Amino acid sequence: MQGLLVEKYRPSTIDDCILPVSLKTTFKDIVKSGECQNLLLTGGAGCGKTSVARAICNELDADFIIINCSEDGNIDTLRTKIRTFASTVSISGGKKIVILDEFDYSNAQSIQPALRGAIEEFADNCRFIITCNYKNRIISPIHSRCTNIEFSIPSEERPALASQFMERVKHILDTENIPYEDSILAQLITKYFPDFRRVLNELQRYSVAGVIDVGILSQVGEVQVKDLASFMKKRNFTEARKWVVSNLDNSQTELFRKIYEGLHEYFEPSSIPQAILILADYQYKSAFVADQEINLTACIVELMMECEFK
């Protein structure tokens, strides 16, 4: 197996994307019109926002660039990339589109206002497709300059979409010659639906064992403290925050326990007493805070700043 499955089998057209009927119709109408307005695509992780953005660009035969704002969020870099791309005319004479992925990770006081200006400055030559998990983290001037489309799935369509994804996953595993059990795939998809990316990533991670069997069910969702420790050691807040978001479907008790159990392996001995006090404080707070993501992120930031790592 070469490369990431999520990239290797990413849909290239809107027809290939697994979407509710109303959403697929909306995006096919955009392609049919031959024009793409500025779009703000919102919805949970792994539901297909980036794939749709790419598919629109492919079908419109547009020149496009993708900027991942969680990794490349420096305002100067962002300005330079956008200006260099958007200020020139397409060589092919086609349209130009900038895809800003995970834009809710960008700074709402600096980067987002700068984008508002860019949308206006390059309106004659370029369109913007913005994706985010949390639309409330995007400033209102961006909302007002884009067509807002939410990736929500009507309850009556969930079984059909899960079934479509099941067939897609089976096709991928068959193509990659990875044996599997249908019942195990069904349980995995049910657990993470509609996060298709998470399912494929878990399958790829486990497939090194050679077969997708019941063992994957005991490993999926397993808290990977090693990854978190690496992010904290590097003071990489962006990746640490992503780790929090991807692990929120685990119980808070389990998350704190797993971090606690990893102290001796990943923390310097002199930092362990302080780390225990920090964990105990935030675990206590988790019983009554309104937002578990903020509480756990604050805990990890404090560990990151106050502790030393091996």
Backbone hydrogen bonds, N-H to C=O, Kabsch-Sander energy under -0.5 kcal/mol:
donor,donor_aa,acceptor,acceptor_aa,energy
7,E,4,L,-0.6
8,K,4,L,-2.9
9,Y,5,L,-2.4
10,R,7,E,-1.2
17,C,13,T,-0.7
17,C,14,I,-1.0
19,L,17,C,-0.9
24,K,20,P,-2.5
25,T,21,V,-2.4
26,T,22,S,-2.1
27,F,23,L,-2.4
28,K,24,K,-2.3
29,D,25,T,-2.2
30,I,26,T,-1.6
31,V,27,F,-2.1
32,K,28,K,-2.6
33,S,29,D,-2.1
34,G,30,I,-0.9
34,G,31,V,-0.8
35,E,30,I,-0.7
37,Q,35,E,-0.6
39,L,128,F,-2.3
40,L,147,T,-2.6
41,L,39,L,-0.5
41,L,130,I,-3.4
42,T,40,L,-0.6
42,T,149,I,-2.3
43,G,132,C,-1.4
47,C,44,G,-1.2
52,V,48,G,-2.4
53,A,49,K,-2.3
54,R,50,T,-2.5
55,A,51,S,-2.5
56,I,52,V,-2.6
57,C,53,A,-1.8
58,N,54,R,-2.6
59,E,55,A,-2.7
60,L,56,I,-1.9
61,D,58,N,-1.0
62,A,57,C,-2.5
63,D,95,K,-3.1
65,I,97,I,-1.5
67,I,99,I,-2.9
68,N,66,I,-0.5
69,C,67,I,-0.9
69,C,101,D,-2.7
71,E,68,N,-1.2
72,D,68,N,-2.8
78,L,74,N,-2.7
79,R,75,I,-2.6
80,T,76,D,-2.4
81,K,77,T,-2.7
82,I,78,L,-2.6
83,R,79,R,-2.9
84,T,80,T,-2.7
85,F,81,K,-2.1
86,A,82,I,-3.4
87,S,83,R,-1.9
88,T,85,F,-0.8
93,G,90,S,-0.9
96,K,125,N,-0.5
97,I,63,D,-2.6
98,V,127,R,-2.6
99,I,65,I,-3.0
99,I,97,I,-0.6
100,L,98,V,-0.6
100,L,129,I,-2.6
101,D,67,I,-2.3
101,D,99,I,-0.8
103,F,100,L,-0.6
103,F,131,T,-2.8
105,Y,102,E,-1.8
106,S,103,F,-1.8
112,Q,107,N,-2.5
114,A,110,S,-1.6
115,L,111,I,-2.1
116,R,112,Q,-1.8
117,G,113,P,-1.5
118,A,114,A,-1.9
119,I,115,L,-2.9
120,E,116,R,-1.4
121,E,117,G,-2.8
122,F,118,A,-2.5
123,A,120,E,-1.1
125,N,122,F,-1.3
126,C,122,F,-2.4
127,R,96,K,-2.3
129,I,98,V,-2.7
130,I,39,L,-3.1
130,I,128,F,-0.5
131,T,100,L,-2.6
132,C,41,L,-2.1
135,K,133,N,-0.6
137,R,134,Y,-1.7
138,I,135,K,-1.7
142,I,139,I,-1.2
143,H,139,I,-1.5
144,S,140,S,-2.5
145,R,141,P,-0.6
145,R,142,I,-0.8
146,C,143,H,-1.4
147,T,38,N,-3.0
148,N,146,C,-0.7
149,I,40,L,-2.8
151,F,42,T,-3.5
152,S,150,E,-1.7
157,E,154,P,-1.7
158,R,154,P,-0.8
158,R,155,S,-0.8
161,L,157,E,-2.3
162,A,158,R,-2.6
163,S,159,P,-2.1
164,Q,160,A,-2.2
165,F,161,L,-2.3
166,M,162,A,-2.1
167,E,163,S,-2.0
168,R,164,Q,-2.1
169,V,165,F,-2.8
170,K,166,M,-2.4
171,H,167,E,-2.1
172,I,168,R,-2.2
173,L,169,V,-2.7
174,D,170,K,-2.7
175,T,171,H,-2.5
176,E,172,I,-2.1
177,N,174,D,-1.1
178,I,173,L,-2.8
181,E,212,I,-0.9
184,I,181,E,-0.6
185,L,181,E,-2.1
186,A,182,D,-2.4
187,Q,183,S,-1.8
188,L,184,I,-2.2
189,I,185,L,-2.7
190,T,186,A,-2.2
191,K,187,Q,-1.8
192,Y,188,L,-1.7
193,F,189,I,-2.3
195,D,192,Y,-3.0
196,F,46,G,-1.6
196,F,194,P,-1.8
197,R,46,G,-0.8
199,V,195,D,-1.6
200,L,196,F,-2.2
201,N,197,R,-2.5
202,E,198,R,-2.5
203,L,199,V,-2.4
204,Q,200,L,-2.5
205,R,201,N,-2.4
206,Y,202,E,-2.2
207,S,203,L,-2.0
208,V,205,R,-0.6
209,A,206,Y,-2.2
210,G,207,S,-2.2
212,I,179,P,-3.0
213,D,211,V,-1.0
216,I,213,D,-1.9
217,L,214,V,-1.2
218,S,214,V,-0.6
218,S,215,G,-0.9
219,Q,215,G,-0.7
219,Q,216,I,-0.6
220,V,216,I,-2.7
222,E,219,Q,-2.3
225,V,223,V,-1.3
228,L,224,Q,-1.5
229,A,225,V,-3.0
230,S,226,K,-1.8
231,F,227,D,-2.1
232,M,228,L,-2.7
233,K,229,A,-2.5
234,K,230,S,-1.7
235,R,232,M,-1.2
236,N,231,F,-3.0
237,F,235,R,-1.3
240,A,236,N,-2.0
241,R,237,F,-2.7
242,K,238,T,-2.0
243,W,239,E,-2.2
244,V,240,A,-1.9
245,V,241,R,-2.3
246,S,242,K,-2.6
247,N,243,W,-1.0
247,N,244,V,-0.9
248,L,245,V,-1.0
250,N,247,N,-1.8
255,L,251,S,-2.2
256,F,252,Q,-2.5
257,R,253,T,-2.1
258,K,254,E,-2.7
259,I,255,L,-2.1
260,Y,256,F,-2.4
261,E,257,R,-2.6
262,G,258,K,-1.0
262,G,259,I,-0.5
263,L,260,Y,-1.4
266,Y,262,G,-2.2
267,F,263,L,-2.8
268,E,308,E,-2.4
271,S,268,E,-2.1
272,I,268,E,-0.8
272,I,269,P,-0.8
275,A,271,S,-2.4
276,I,272,I,-2.4
277,L,273,P,-1.8
278,I,274,Q,-2.1
279,L,275,A,-2.7
280,A,276,I,-2.6
281,D,277,L,-2.0
282,Y,278,I,-2.2
283,Q,279,L,-2.6
284,Y,280,A,-1.9
285,K,281,D,-1.8
286,S,282,Y,-1.7
287,A,284,Y,-1.3
288,F,285,K,-1.9
289,V,285,K,-1.5
292,Q,290,A,-0.5
295,N,291,D,-1.9
296,L,292,Q,-2.6
297,T,293,E,-2.6
298,A,294,I,-2.5
299,C,295,N,-1.9
300,I,296,L,-2.3
301,V,297,T,-2.5
302,E,298,A,-2.2
303,L,299,C,-2.3
304,M,300,I,-2.7
305,M,301,V,-2.1
306,E,302,E,-2.3
307,C,303,L,-1.9
310,K,266,Y,-2.1
